[in-house]
Amino acid sequence: MGLGGCIILIAVGAILTFATDWDMQGVNLDLVGVILMIVGLIGVTTFSSIARRRRVVVPPTTPGVVEDPAVHHRRDGYSDGYGV
């Protein structure tokens, strides 16, 4: 179950707990809503800890570009773009 499913569980649980006044025989909807919210919160914390563990910073292995200063200081007539 992803992060979206956990958020949906929390939302449905909150709706059942705080926004409904239905009475079903043998079912306490307030308790069902609280249980759904707790399961959603457990899912969010589990998902965030797994996602945090997956993010690893890897330093670049290729060296940066090193320019040769001798190439830029040549004055043979062709390196400055005029061809003369």
Backbone torsions as a table, in degrees:
resi	resn	phi	psi	omega
1	MET	NA	130.8	-178.2
2	GLY	-88.8	-172.4	-178.5
3	LEU	-64.9	-37.9	179.5
4	GLY	-63.6	-40.4	177.9
5	GLY	-64.5	-38.0	178.1
6	CYS	-65.7	-40.6	179.0
7	ILE	-67.1	-36.9	176.9
8	ILE	-64.5	-40.8	177.0
9	LEU	-60.4	-42.5	179.1
10	ILE	-64.3	-42.5	-178.6
11	ALA	-66.1	-44.8	179.4
12	VAL	-64.4	-40.5	177.5
13	GLY	-62.9	-40.5	178.6
14	ALA	-67.1	-37.8	178.1
15	ILE	-64.8	-44.8	179.7
16	LEU	-64.5	-35.3	-176.4
17	THR	-79.8	-46.5	-169.3
18	PHE	-104.5	-21.4	-169.9
19	ALA	-113.9	1.7	180.0
20	THR	-118.2	152.0	174.4
21	ASP	-129.0	31.0	178.2
22	TRP	-73.6	149.1	174.8
23	ASP	-122.4	117.8	176.4
24	MET	-115.0	136.4	-178.6
25	GLN	-71.3	122.8	177.8
26	GLY	88.5	-3.7	-179.0
27	VAL	-128.6	125.1	175.6
28	ASN	-95.6	102.2	-175.8
29	LEU	-67.2	-28.8	176.2
30	ASP	-64.0	-42.8	178.7
31	LEU	-67.3	-39.7	177.7
32	VAL	-62.7	-40.3	178.2
33	GLY	-64.6	-41.6	178.8
34	VAL	-65.3	-41.9	178.5
35	ILE	-62.1	-42.9	178.6
36	LEU	-63.2	-39.6	178.4
37	MET	-66.1	-39.4	178.8
38	ILE	-66.1	-43.7	178.2
39	VAL	-63.0	-39.3	177.2
40	GLY	-64.0	-40.7	178.3
41	LEU	-67.1	-39.4	176.2
42	ILE	-62.5	-41.2	178.2
43	GLY	-63.9	-41.3	179.1
44	VAL	-63.4	-44.7	-179.1
45	THR	-67.3	-38.3	177.3
46	THR	-65.3	-45.3	-179.9
47	PHE	-62.6	-41.9	-178.3
48	SER	-69.5	-34.4	178.3
49	SER	-71.0	-36.1	176.6
50	ILE	-68.8	-41.7	-179.8
51	ALA	-66.0	-36.4	179.1
52	ARG	-68.1	-36.1	-179.7
53	ARG	-70.2	-29.1	-178.3
54	ARG	-74.4	-27.7	-177.8
55	ARG	-78.2	108.4	179.7
56	VAL	-122.8	130.1	179.2
57	VAL	-85.7	120.9	179.7
58	VAL	-110.1	121.7	179.3
59	PRO	-68.8	150.0	-179.8
60	PRO	-65.0	140.6	-178.3
61	THR	-95.1	-18.5	-180.0
62	THR	-88.1	137.9	178.7
63	PRO	-72.2	159.3	177.6
64	GLY	-69.5	168.5	-179.4
65	VAL	-75.9	125.4	177.9
66	VAL	-109.6	118.4	-177.8
67	GLU	-89.8	140.6	179.1
68	ASP	-84.3	118.4	-178.0
69	PRO	-66.9	-22.0	179.9
70	ALA	-68.2	-28.3	-179.8
71	VAL	-71.3	-36.1	-176.2
72	HIS	-84.6	-13.7	-178.4
73	HIS	-105.7	7.7	176.6
74	ARG	-74.1	141.6	177.6
75	ARG	-125.2	62.0	-179.5
76	ASP	-97.8	6.7	178.8
77	GLY	95.3	-19.3	-177.9
78	TYR	-108.4	-21.1	-175.0
79	SER	-79.7	-17.1	179.3
80	ASP	-93.1	0.1	174.4
81	GLY	93.0	-3.2	-178.1
82	TYR	-93.8	-24.2	178.0
83	GLY	77.5	8.8	178.8
84	VAL	-111.9	NA	NA
